Amino acid sequence: MTLDMLVSVFGWMTLINGGLLLLATLALYAMRPKIIPIHQSVADLDASALNRAYFSYLSQFKLLWIFLNFAPWLALVIVT
């Protein structure tokens, strides 16, 4: 695998996972009133605990996206 192919793979990974992060964020904020009752019945948590869980999920997703997708892609772009 050449360096140009690696840059391309990490670029597409960054774009696809960034889109999934954006979709997850929009879905959680737009559909929160419908999702909370479902998650309350499944996880046995109150609404404030679920809001903290949603925030934690999105922040961990964002950090993983930055460290495992965006930063390696940026480093490869700088190297090439």
Secondary structure, DSSP 8 states (H G I E B T S, - for coil): --HHHHHHHHHHHHHHHHHHHHHHHHHHHHSHHHHHHHHHHHH---HHHHHHHHHHHHHHHHHHHIIIIIHHHHHHHHH-
